[in-house]
């Protein structure tokens, strides 16, 4: 005769089994309020999107890893590569370095291309081989985004001539001086124009990344990612208190 388990033990086992079944269903839904259907949702396929983050000496850490933290939560949907001009380590403006996965010449095709800002952009806007390589990759990539002063490099490529864009508000004068053919928006957390996204300074890139995730995978996915990171997503692209703080608007 089988020995009967105590009631408390049976209850514990049932609870564990239920919990395992729950987690097998995938990530929990976000606790934030969602609102209706959103355009731009892509069909789910077995093929992951390929995301390339371009890095260079003097890149800004949060510009880079804020957006990557958001996309990194979608491991079943997105693969991430660090792209650089050459192999080896690339040092950020704060000190820590990253390792380049692929050089520009080794990248076949991407679905998403991102470039951060940082003090290194002051050098790279005058590095014509770098700008040319980024332009070539940007031309063939369906979704291209810059964070902070990364917009200065994007502007130098000519890819956003005649399009709306924004950039870091403290460095707005310098960044916008890189092209007078771009329609620079002084007051914006981020700007979307065609296949291009551009964000304001540093932390704004994370808000923009979530907006791009929303476009690709839907609003509910973006909310779930933000809540998983315990990040309070600013969903209003027009909310930009730093434009006034830096004297760009009254």
N, C-alpha and C positions, 0 to 999 in steps of 0.2 A: 504494500500500500504506500502510495506516495505521501510524503510528509507535507502537510499543509503549511504554506507560508503564512506568517503573521499578516494580518490585514494591512498594517502599515507598510510592510515590505512589498506586498502586491500593488499597493497604491503607488509606491515609488517607481516600480518597474513600468507600470502603465503610463506614468507621467513622463518618464524618459523616452519611451517609445513614441508618445505623442509629440514630444519636442523634436525628436529626430525626424519624424514625418513632416513637421512644419518647416524645418530648415531645408529639407530636401526639395521643397517647392520653389526655392530661390530666395532672393533678398526680400525683406519685409517692405511693405509699402511705406512711403514717407508719411510723417504725421502732419506735415503742412497741408494747407488747403490747396486743392487743384481746381482749375477753372476751365472746363470745357475742352473741346478738341482743338489741337493746334496744327497749323499747316506745316508741311516740311517733314513730317514723320516718314522715315524710311522703313521699308519692309525688313523684317528680321531675316537674315540669311545665315548660312553656316560660315560664310567668309567674313573674317574680321576686317575692319577698316584699319589701314596702316597710317599711323600718325608719326610725323617727323618733327622733332623740336630742334631747331638750329641753335647751336651754342658757339660762343667765341670768347676769347679772353676778356674778362670784365663784364660778363653777363650778370644780370641781377637775379638773385636766388628766388625771390617770391614771384617775380615775373614768370619764371620757368616752372617752379614746382607747385605753385598754386594751381594753375591750369592742369598740370600733369596729375596732381592728386585727384582732381575731378574726373579726368578721363581714365585714370588708373583704376577707378572703382568699377569700370566697365570691362573687366578682363575678358569676359566672354564675347565682347563686341569690338574691342580696340586693342591693337598691338602698338607699342611705343618704341621709337628709335631716337637716339641722340645723334644728330648730324653735325658734322664740323668740316672745316676746310681741310684738315689733315687728321690722321690718327693720333691717339695719345690722350693725355689729360688736358682739360681746359679749365682754367681757374676762374672762379666767379669774382665779382667785385668785393665780396665779403671774405674771400679766402678759400673756402672749400671748393674742390674741383670735381668734375665729372669726367667720365671716359666716353669718347666718341665711339659709337657703334658702327657708323658708316660715314664715309666722306661723301661730298656732293656727287662725285663721279661714280660712286658705288650704289647710289639709290636708283632703282628702276622706276618705281611708280609709287605715289602716295595718294591717299584720300584726303588727308588733312596736313597742312604745313603751318607750323607756328614759329614765330621768332620773338624773343624777348628783347627788353631794353637793357639798360645798364650803361656804365661809363664807357664800356668798350665800343658802343655805337659811334662815339665821336671819332674813333679810329676807323672803324669798318666802313663808314659812309665814303671814305676815300680809298678803300681797298677795292679797286675795280674788279679783280678776279672774283672776290667774294660776292660783290653785288651782282656780277654777271651770272655766277653759279646759282645764286638765290633767285634771280629773275627766271632763269631757265626752268628751275624746279617749280616756281610759282606759276608759270605759264601753263604747265600741264597738270596742276593739282586742282581738284574741284573745290576745295575749301582752304582758304589762306587767311591767316590771322596774325596780327602783330599785337604785342603787349607793350605799353609804355613807349619809350623812345625807339622801340623796334620799328615803329611807323616811319622813322626817318630813313631807315634802310629800305623799307618797302617803297617809300616815295621815290628814292633814288633809282629804283628799278624802272620806273615809268609805268608800272602795272596799274597804278591807281590814278593815273592822269584823268582828270575830269570827273572823278568819283569823290564822294564824301568820306572823310576820315577824321579821326581825332588822335590825341596822343597825351603824354604826361603834361599836366598843367604847369608845373614848376619849370619845365624845360620846353614849354610850348613855342617860345620864340625861336629857339635854336632848331628844334625838330622841324617846325614848319618852314624854316628857311631852306631846307633841303629840296623843296620843290614848290614853285608858285603855280603849278598846274593842277594841284590837288585842291579840292574844296574843303578846307579845314574847318571843322566844327569846334568852336571854343567851349561850348557847354554841352557835354555828353559824357556819360559813364563809359559807353561804348557806342560804336556806329557800325551798322551793317549796310553794305552797298554791293549788290550783286553777290559774287562769291567771296567777297572780302569782309572780314571783321577787323576793326581796330579798336583798341581800348585806351582809356586814360591811364594814369600812373599805377604801377605796381599791383596793389590789391585789386584794382579794377579788372585785371586780366582774369581773375577767378570768376567774377560775375559774367564776363564775356564768354568764358569757357562754358559755363552752364547754359548761357543763351545758345551757344553753338550745339551743345548736347541736346537742348530742347529742339532745335531745328532738325537735327539728325534722327533723334530717337523719341521725341515727344516730351511734353511738359511733365508728365508723371515720372518719367525716368530722371529728368533733371532734378525734380524735387526730391526724389529718393536718394540721389547722389548727394545733394546738399545736406539733407538730414543725416545721412550716414556719416558725413564729416562734421556734424554739428556746426554747420556753416549757415549763417543767416544771409541767404541770397537776396541781393538787391535786384529785383526783376525789372526795375524801371530804368531803361537806358538813358533817359533824360535827366535822371536825378544825379546832379554833379555839383555838390557844394564847393569843390576845390577850384572850380573855374572862378567863382567869386572871391574865394580866399586868396587866389593868386592874381587878382586884378584884371582878369580877362573879360568879365562882365560886371555890370553895375549891380 
